[in-house]
């Protein structure tokens, strides 16, 4: 028996259409949920970094007492400002994620 293309048995067509989503790709709602969770987490961390360095309880923590040199850095206003700037970056990233999600879910988007 020869296995040439002309003699190969024909398989019937599959009645089930192929899945348009690859097996390893996340579903659409899972991606949106992950984006929402990331945006909420990023916003909360950003809000914490913007507000907490300027509170009175900032100086009462474990990390300040680890090393004496850290105590001077911890109380420095420029270090607090650096953390506040990092918080604003986190809030900006969260807002970008929400805007991207809203654009992607609009009726005219693909």
Wavefront OBJ file of the C-alpha trace (Angstrom):
o trace
v 0.000 0.000 0.000
v 1.431 3.318 -1.056
v 1.037 6.537 1.003
v 1.145 9.039 -1.824
v -1.085 12.110 -1.646
v -3.395 10.736 -4.320
v -4.045 7.520 -2.381
v -4.412 9.071 1.102
v -7.822 8.524 2.703
v -9.936 11.662 2.984
v -11.055 12.649 6.484
v -14.551 14.114 6.850
v -14.809 17.835 7.557
v -15.191 18.711 11.224
v -18.708 20.047 11.979
v -17.353 22.064 14.945
v -15.843 25.415 13.867
v -12.337 26.172 15.048
v -12.033 28.233 18.236
v -10.960 31.779 17.219
v -9.124 32.221 20.540
v -5.839 30.393 20.899
v -5.833 27.802 23.716
v -3.146 29.637 25.686
v -4.662 33.116 25.291
v -6.771 34.500 28.161
v -10.422 35.161 27.542
v -11.549 38.717 26.967
v -13.302 39.116 30.332
v -10.301 37.714 32.176
v -8.045 40.306 30.582
v -10.444 43.079 31.516
v -10.717 41.826 35.086
v -6.940 41.659 35.369
v -6.663 45.227 34.031
v -9.237 46.474 36.534
v -7.470 44.727 39.433
v -4.109 46.157 38.363
v -5.578 49.669 38.040
v -7.158 49.477 41.513
v -3.948 48.147 43.065
v -1.805 50.782 41.357
v -4.179 53.563 42.409
v -4.201 52.430 46.044
v -0.411 52.164 46.235
v -0.116 55.582 44.602
v -2.575 57.160 46.993
v -0.710 55.653 49.945
v 2.630 56.986 48.667
v 1.191 60.455 48.102
v -0.415 60.820 51.531
v 1.466 58.698 54.078
v 4.982 60.258 53.935
v 3.517 63.547 55.157
v 1.615 62.075 58.136
v 2.920 62.233 61.726
v 3.021 58.437 61.911
v 5.670 58.371 59.150
v 8.484 58.602 61.702
v 7.116 55.780 63.897
v 8.069 52.681 61.949
v 10.374 49.687 61.914
v 12.469 50.645 58.893
v 13.714 53.889 60.369
v 15.334 52.116 63.308
v 17.175 49.451 61.285
v 20.218 51.569 60.589
v 21.126 54.973 62.105
v 21.956 56.433 58.681
v 18.435 55.704 57.480
v 16.974 57.925 60.187
v 18.381 61.081 58.596
v 17.248 59.996 55.120
v 13.795 59.029 56.346
v 13.102 62.500 57.788
v 14.456 64.341 54.731
v 11.703 66.281 52.892
v 13.267 65.499 49.516
v 12.950 61.743 50.218
v 9.315 62.244 51.131
v 8.857 64.229 47.938
v 10.467 61.421 45.942
v 7.973 58.938 47.362
v 5.114 61.350 46.676
v 6.257 61.668 43.053
v 6.379 57.888 42.763
v 2.820 57.809 44.100
v 1.683 60.242 41.418
v 3.304 58.020 38.785
v 1.311 55.051 40.128
v -1.920 57.048 40.011
v -1.121 58.123 36.438
v -0.538 54.495 35.406
v -3.850 53.480 36.985
v -5.697 56.202 35.090
v -4.033 55.173 31.821
v -5.166 51.586 32.366
v -8.750 52.680 32.993
v -8.753 54.907 29.890
v -7.290 52.071 27.785
v -9.948 49.711 29.098
v -12.760 52.164 28.329
v -11.470 52.735 24.792
v -11.168 49.014 24.172
v -14.707 48.314 25.370
v -16.330 51.138 23.391
v -18.799 50.023 20.691
v -16.641 51.250 17.802
v -13.461 49.512 18.988
v -12.279 46.217 17.559
l 1 2 3 4 5 6 7 8 9 10 11 12 13 14 15 16 17 18 19 20 21 22 23 24 25 26 27 28 29 30 31 32 33 34 35 36 37 38 39 40 41 42 43 44 45 46 47 48 49 50 51 52 53 54 55 56 57 58 59 60 61 62 63 64 65 66 67 68 69 70 71 72 73 74 75 76 77 78 79 80 81 82 83 84 85 86 87 88 89 90 91 92 93 94 95 96 97 98 99 100 101 102 103 104 105 106 107 108 109 110
